[in-house]
Amino acid sequence: MRNLFAQTAEKIFEHQISTALREEADEGIWPEKLWREISESGLTMALVREAAGGVNASFGESFSIALVAGKFAAPVPLVENMIANYFLDQCSIECPAGVTTLSKEVLILAQGNVSGSLADVPFGVKSDYIVSLAQHGHASHLVLLKSSDAVSAKKRLNMAREPRDTLTFDETSPVAIAPLPSHLDGTALLRGGALMRSAQISGALEEITNMTAQYAGEREQFGRPIVKFQAIQQLIAQLAEQSVLAHTSADRAFHDADFNPNSISIPVAKIISSESASLGSALAHSIHGAIGFTHEYSLHFFTRRLWSWRAEFGTATYWADQLGNAACRQGADSIWPAITGHGFAEQI
Amino acid sequence: MLLPQLDYVAIPDEAETLRQQVRDFLTTRISSRSARDQAYSWSGYDPEFSKALGKKRWLGLTIPKKYGGQDMSAYARYVIIEELLAAGAPVAAHWIADRQSAPLILKFGSEEQRLKYIPPICKGESYFCIGMSEPNSGSDLASIRTKAEKNEKGWCLNGQKVWTTGAHNCHYMIALVRTSPPSENRHAGMSQVIIDLNLPGVSIRPIKDIAGDAHFNEVIFEDVQLASDAIIGEEGKGWQQVMAELAFERSGPERFLSSIAVLNTLTDAVGKDANALQRREIGRIIAKTHALRSMSIAITSKLEEGENPTWHASCVKDMGNAFEQEIPEIAQSVLDTEPRIESGNPHAEVLAYLIQTAPSFSLRGGTKEILRGIIARGLGLR
């Protein structure tokens, strides 16, 4: 299943995504044809149960979808839609047709209506629907909102010029609402987004590693390709290491797919991929020299995303603070069992 | 270029069941050891402890029963050794023998050699060291000069090995030596020989290290007479055999857990009042340990399937060693503790020990430059 997903996604992206399309997306033009092919392929329904019209794939199988989305710097909310649909289905809410995204923020729920602002919503304005959490007292609910029901919408862009909008709702009636099942809590959507970003970062790191090795083999200085110099080989080796570390850690988090608030494999994947994004981008730019800093050369489509994604759904610092806090509260003896088991005894 | 990615594979349940047994054993056996002793990690020598592990049948896990092993999976071995390392158990006596000598003899040795050498290893009674480096051959291993010359009784060994960890406590050395003179193919003409360290002509001199300990040695061979069956595997194929060992040597948890003692003492020292910087750095260390462990387990699955994951093992060792070296530096930077040789403050003592020994982490078993060279070659860059 994993390979099938990877092949399906690769086929669509290879066919549809070009430098021109990425540049248009940078200008705010929505890639309608690309999105239509993605929707028709069923990739956004990968994590939804068959009874609800989905593919019923595991997270482990779906890892390759998010990975390939990152590898191609796909300028669409594929992973957001995929994970939003998962949460809808877990709450027995029907997944709507159209573009659905998710928010890490929490709204206030009163008398069946929701109020508050959702910041940093990926493709928020462009999307038809937003999945968010809403809280009433201590009880968290999952809500499906129509983005056109927002009372205000502010368009914002991350460094990759991907929309990260702020939408405000005021006593808005959701399209659907359901209490969270017991295995999910108020951090579930944040964790879901972090999980997706860790895979996208891994895919983008793999791509820039390949681009960098290829460039170093072509670029000549001192009468030979720069890859012949040990100094360059050692840098590329370190770039490859970062790519592999991020990949295995993200794959692990998908494999575990543990949204439990005690668990650590999703926080770990986000910390590791975010740090690898920093190191990897720096190495790729260093080896490319000035050409990598130009708009004409494609490295920036990936490095601008890496610098953006590492900060989204929790920076490395945010998640490291969560893990460190749990360890310091629960004592040194809690650390090794947390690493070898399923996380800390108490929630992080 | 195609980047060889590493997919995660979980440890199977039947191997996981061993974990609690090992923890219970360690609680009764070594829980009174000081943090400073735990910081020795796989440099802590205690033959009684090694024999106790042998009695528990936790050595030679992957070795067939016929040779005294347990015929279990590489995962079972992984669970046991990572629990030993995390607890700072004194595993040095049997470490090399269990990790690579027994698997090497099993893979390349004759039936007689297997039956002679492997069962005592599995009992925790027979200890091995590895003879690789020489005074003029460090990273350039192929330039070794120690030679074994054929004579009527077998082989006559002359030369010198250096930085041989544990030689003064070991019964045998498996050494890479020249069995024919250097030729144009610099990787040809070498063989692996097994040397009884009690033979006449062998002298072992401990070398005091930077922290005042003597874990490594110089070993000198003067007309040491080896029997004709001293060669392990094929004469002239020593280089290839050594390379095959590297995946075992470079991918294990000992390549990223050497500083875990200071993570523990630091966490307890800062406690519940930890500030934001301390919490973040402790969280980062936990995350990186978790991630490197995922890679190391994924490589174990490749070993289990009989693949040779040398490339990925090099990645784990390079990143793991840099990480082990970073941890004491982080510990020093986030908490005002002056390192002390002896002070009664466990954190200060562990810090003092690890700051001094950290430079060796990226030297033993292959330097970072050599590893990155292997990684670059694997990517087809050289």
Interface residues (C-beta under 8 A of the other chain):
Chain A: E206 T209 N210 A213 Q214 A216 G217 V227 K228 Q230 Q233 Q234 I236 A237 Q238 A240 E241 S243 V244 L245 H247 T248 S249 D251 R252 H255 I264 S265 P267 V268 A269 I271 I272 E275 A316 T317 W319 A320 D321 Q322 L323 G324 N325 A327 C328 R329 G331 A332 D333 I335 W336 A338 I339 T340
Chain B: M1 L2 L3 P4 Q5 L6 D7 Y8 A10 R19 E82 A86 I260 L263 N264 T265 T267 D268 V270 G271 K272 A274 A276 Q278 R279 R280 E281 I282 G283 R284 I286 A287 K288 T289 H290 A291 L292 R293 S294 M295 A298 H312 C315 D318 M319 E369 L371 R372 G373 I375 A376 L379 L381 R382
